[in-house]
Amino acid sequence: MPAIPLSSSVSIRQRLKRPSALLAVQKTRLEPRGQLLQNEVRVILNLFVESKDLEMVTDSLVKLSEVTDVYEVTGEYDIVCLLRTESILAFREVLKNKILKIPGVKSTVSSIVLYTHKRDRKPVSE
């Protein structure tokens, strides 16, 4: 489909009929609004950690390229981190071969993101 220049007199409604109009740029990645790309998995990972190893665990998590955010939290868990991987199998490998091998990590509870309704204080529309 040929590109429609922004200066064109074509109505906005006609532009929105193009599949590319349903995409948003998010840190140089094209993502369908409110959805993840098929080749991306986002995970919220809650960690139980030995209290004496808390600093070492957070430092180790920060160094992992798949980990996008690391939070030391109050409540049931000690650390909450956000991950992005290419697939469920890639997440499994990161969890099994990297995170669970960090000394001081006792156990984890993971949640796979199915759909994003709001990100960066902005609702994600379809």
N, C-alpha and C positions, 0 to 999 in steps of 0.2 A: 504494500500500500504506500503510495507516495506521501511524503511529509507535507503537512499543511503549514505554510508559514504563519507566524504570529500576526503579521500585518494583513493577512487575508480577510476578506469581508465575510468569510464563512462564519455562521453563527456558532456560539459556544455549544449549543445543543448538538450540532453536527460534529464538532471536535470531540465531544464526549462519547460519541458512538465508536470512536477509534479505540482499539484495545489498549494502546499505549497511554490513553488518558486515565486509565484505571491504575496506573503505576505512580508511585511516589519515590523520590530520591531520598534514601536514608543512608547517610555516610557512604556515598558513592556506590550504593547497591540499589538496584531496582527491586521493590517489594510490592506485591499486591496490597492494597489498603486493607488493614485489618487481618491479613493472613501472612503466613510465613512462606518463603519460597519453598518449593518442594524439596530442595536439597539442603535445607537448614532446619536444625532443631534447636530450640531454646529451652533451657532447663533452669529451674530454681532449685538449688541444692542446699539443703540444711545439714549442717555438720555438728556432731557431738565430738568434742575435743578434750583431751587431758588438759586441765587448766594450766599446768606448768609448761605446756608446749604451745600455748595459744599464739604467741608471737611467731614462733618458728613455722607453725601451720599457715598463718596468714601470709607470711613472707613467701612461703612455697607456693601458695595459691596465686598470689599476685604475679609470679613468674610464668605461670602457664598461659599460653596464647589463647586457649579455648575459654578461659575465665575472663569475663568482661567486667565484673564488679565483685567486690568482696566487702562484706559488712560484718563487723563484730556486733552482736545483738544481745538484748536481754530476753528472758523467757526460756522456753524449753530448750532451744538450740544455742550453741555458742557462736557459730558463724553461719551466715547465709551468703551464698555466692550465686551469680548468674553466669551461665555458660552458653556458648553457641558452638554447635558442631554441625558437620555436614549431614549426619544421619544418626539414627538411634544406635546403630552399631558403632559409629565413631564415638558417641557419648559413652557407650559401654566400655570401650577401650580406654578412654580417658579416665573414667571412674576406676576401672579395675587396675590399670597399669600405672596410673599417675597419682590420683587423689588418694585412693585407699592405701597406697604405699608410703604416704607421707607419715613419718613418725608422729604420734600424738593424735591421729584421727582414729576415733573409736568406732564410729558408724555414721551413716548418712541416710537422709530421706530425700528422695528426689521427686520433683513435679515437672512434667513435660508441659510446656505451653501449647495449648491447642489453638487458641485464637486470642488476638490482642484487641481490646476494646478502647484502650486509652494508653498513649505513650507520650512521654515528655510533656505532661500536662495538657495534651491535646487529644480530644476524642479521635478515634480512627474510624473514618466513615467508609462505607462500602462503595 
